[in-house]
Amino acid sequence: MSRADRARLGVYGAVVCAVAYGSMKFAQALGANALVDKDPLPSPLRERLLARDPLFVTSHWVLAGAAVVGVIVALATVRPWGAAVPRRLLLAITWTLGIFMIARAVGVLGFGFVGDTLVLTGVRPIPVGQAGLVLDLARWDLLLWSPFFLLWGVCWTTAGRRLARRGHPAAPA
C-alpha cells in the first residue's frame, strides 16, 4: 500500500470512528443504554450518567454533533470542497484531535493504557467498596475505549500529516 493510500485510509478511518462514536452518543441521547454503563467515570458522575441527568443527556447531544463536525472536517482534508476551509484551521483541528485522543488512550489524562494497568495491577488504589466496579471499568477501558481512542487519534494525526505534506485539500494525493 502506498503512502498516499495509507494517508487516505487514515482520513476515512477518522470518518468511520467519528460515525461510530457519534452514533453511540446519538443513541444514548435518545435514551439507549449502549455502553453507558462502561463509561469510566468517578462514582458520583457515573450515577448521574446512569440516572440520565439532563447535563449528561445534553452532553450526548453535543458529542453527537461534534462527531458530525468531525466527519465534515476529516472529509474536508480529502474532498475538493475542503479547499474552502483554511488549511491552517484544518491542520490545527486534525493535529489537536489526534494528539488529544492519543494522550487519552495512553493515559496522560488519567484513563488509558497506563491508568488502567495501574488499577488492574493494584498499583493505583481503588476506593473502598468499589473494587468490582472499578476493575470492570478498567478492563473495559483497556480493551475497548483506549484502543478505540488510540486508533481514532492515529487516524486524525495521519489526516493532519497528509494535509501538511500535500497542501491544498483539493490537490491530488
C-alpha positions as CSV (number, residue, x, y, z in Angstrom):
1,M,0.0,0.0,0.0
2,S,1.4,3.4,-1.0
3,R,2.0,6.2,1.5
4,A,-0.9,8.2,-0.2
5,D,-3.2,5.2,0.2
6,R,-2.3,4.8,3.9
7,A,-2.9,8.6,4.4
8,R,-6.2,8.4,2.7
9,L,-7.1,5.3,4.8
10,G,-6.3,7.4,7.9
11,V,-8.7,10.1,6.8
12,Y,-11.5,7.7,6.2
13,G,-10.6,5.8,9.4
14,A,-11.2,9.1,11.3
15,V,-14.6,9.4,9.5
16,V,-15.6,5.8,10.5
17,C,-14.6,6.4,14.1
18,A,-16.5,9.6,14.2
19,V,-19.6,8.0,12.8
20,A,-19.3,5.1,15.3
21,Y,-18.8,7.4,18.3
22,G,-21.4,9.9,17.1
23,S,-24.0,7.1,16.5
24,M,-23.4,5.8,20.0
25,K,-23.8,9.2,21.6
26,F,-26.9,10.0,19.4
27,A,-28.5,6.7,20.6
28,Q,-27.6,7.5,24.2
29,A,-29.1,11.0,23.8
30,L,-32.3,9.3,22.7
31,G,-32.3,7.0,25.7
32,A,-30.4,3.9,24.6
33,N,-28.1,2.4,27.1
34,A,-25.5,1.3,24.6
35,L,-22.3,1.0,26.6
36,V,-23.4,3.7,29.0
37,D,-22.5,1.5,32.0
38,K,-19.0,1.0,30.6
39,D,-18.0,4.7,30.8
40,P,-15.0,5.1,33.1
41,L,-16.3,7.9,35.3
42,P,-15.9,8.6,39.0
43,S,-18.8,7.2,41.0
44,P,-20.8,10.4,41.6
45,L,-20.7,11.3,37.9
46,R,-21.4,7.7,36.9
47,E,-24.6,7.7,39.0
48,R,-25.7,11.0,37.3
49,L,-25.0,9.5,33.9
50,L,-27.0,6.3,34.6
51,A,-29.9,8.4,36.0
52,R,-30.0,10.3,32.7
53,D,-29.2,13.6,34.4
54,P,-30.1,16.5,32.0
55,L,-26.4,17.6,31.9
56,F,-25.4,14.2,30.6
57,V,-28.2,13.9,28.1
58,T,-27.2,17.4,26.8
59,S,-23.5,16.2,26.6
60,H,-24.6,13.2,24.5
61,W,-26.3,15.6,22.0
62,V,-23.2,17.9,22.0
63,L,-20.9,15.0,21.4
64,A,-23.1,13.6,18.7
65,G,-23.0,17.0,17.0
66,A,-19.2,17.2,17.5
67,A,-18.9,13.8,15.8
68,V,-20.8,15.2,12.7
69,V,-18.4,18.1,12.6
70,G,-15.5,15.7,12.9
71,V,-16.8,13.8,9.8
72,I,-17.0,17.1,7.9
73,V,-13.5,18.2,9.0
74,A,-12.0,14.8,8.1
75,L,-13.6,14.8,4.7
76,A,-12.6,18.4,4.1
77,T,-8.9,17.2,4.1
78,V,-9.5,15.0,1.0
79,R,-12.5,16.4,-0.8
80,P,-12.3,19.3,-3.3
81,W,-14.9,21.4,-1.4
82,G,-12.4,21.3,1.5
83,A,-10.4,23.9,-0.3
84,A,-12.9,26.4,1.1
85,V,-11.7,25.7,4.6
86,P,-8.5,27.4,5.7
87,R,-5.7,24.9,5.6
88,R,-4.2,26.1,8.9
89,L,-7.6,25.6,10.6
90,L,-7.8,22.0,9.3
91,L,-4.2,21.3,10.4
92,A,-4.9,22.7,13.9
93,I,-8.1,20.7,14.3
94,T,-6.7,17.4,12.9
95,W,-3.4,17.6,15.0
96,T,-5.2,18.7,18.1
97,L,-7.8,16.0,18.0
98,G,-5.2,13.4,17.1
99,I,-2.8,14.3,20.0
100,F,-5.7,14.6,22.5
101,M,-7.1,11.2,21.6
102,I,-3.7,9.5,21.7
103,A,-3.0,11.2,25.0
104,R,-6.3,9.9,26.3
105,A,-5.6,6.4,25.1
106,V,-2.1,6.3,26.6
107,G,-3.3,7.6,29.9
108,V,-2.0,11.1,30.1
109,L,-5.5,12.3,31.1
110,G,-6.0,9.7,33.8
111,F,-7.6,6.9,32.0
112,G,-6.0,4.9,29.2
113,F,-3.5,2.1,29.0
114,V,-1.2,3.4,31.8
115,G,-4.0,4.3,34.3
116,D,-6.0,1.1,33.6
117,T,-2.8,-1.1,34.0
118,L,-2.0,0.7,37.3
119,V,-5.5,-0.1,38.6
120,L,-5.6,-3.7,37.4
121,T,-2.2,-4.5,38.8
122,G,-3.1,-2.9,42.2
123,V,-0.5,-0.1,42.0
124,R,-3.2,2.6,42.0
125,P,-5.5,2.3,45.0
126,I,-9.2,1.6,44.5
127,P,-11.9,3.3,46.5
128,V,-13.2,1.1,49.3
129,G,-16.3,-0.8,48.3
130,Q,-15.9,-0.1,44.6
131,A,-13.3,-2.7,43.7
132,G,-15.6,-4.8,41.4
133,L,-16.9,-1.8,39.5
134,V,-13.5,0.0,39.2
135,L,-11.8,-3.2,38.0
136,D,-14.6,-3.9,35.5
137,L,-14.4,-0.3,34.1
138,A,-10.6,-0.5,33.9
139,R,-10.9,-3.7,31.9
140,W,-13.5,-2.2,29.5
141,D,-11.4,0.9,29.1
142,L,-8.2,-1.1,28.5
143,L,-9.9,-3.4,25.9
144,L,-12.4,-1.1,24.2
145,W,-12.1,2.6,24.8
146,S,-8.3,3.1,24.9
147,P,-7.7,1.1,21.7
148,F,-10.6,3.0,20.1
149,F,-9.2,6.4,21.0
150,L,-5.7,5.3,20.0
151,L,-7.0,4.2,16.6
152,W,-9.0,7.4,16.2
153,G,-6.1,9.6,17.3
154,V,-3.7,7.9,14.9
155,C,-6.3,8.4,12.1
156,W,-6.5,12.1,12.9
157,T,-2.8,12.6,13.0
158,T,-2.5,10.7,9.7
159,A,-5.0,13.1,8.3
160,G,-3.1,16.0,9.6
161,R,0.2,14.7,8.3
162,R,-1.4,14.1,4.9
163,L,-2.7,17.6,4.8
164,A,0.7,19.1,5.9
165,R,2.6,17.2,3.2
166,R,0.2,17.5,0.4
167,G,-1.0,21.0,0.9
168,H,-4.3,22.1,-0.6
169,P,-7.2,19.8,0.2
170,A,-8.2,19.7,-3.5
171,A,-4.7,18.7,-4.6
172,P,-4.3,15.1,-5.8
173,A,-2.8,12.7,-3.2
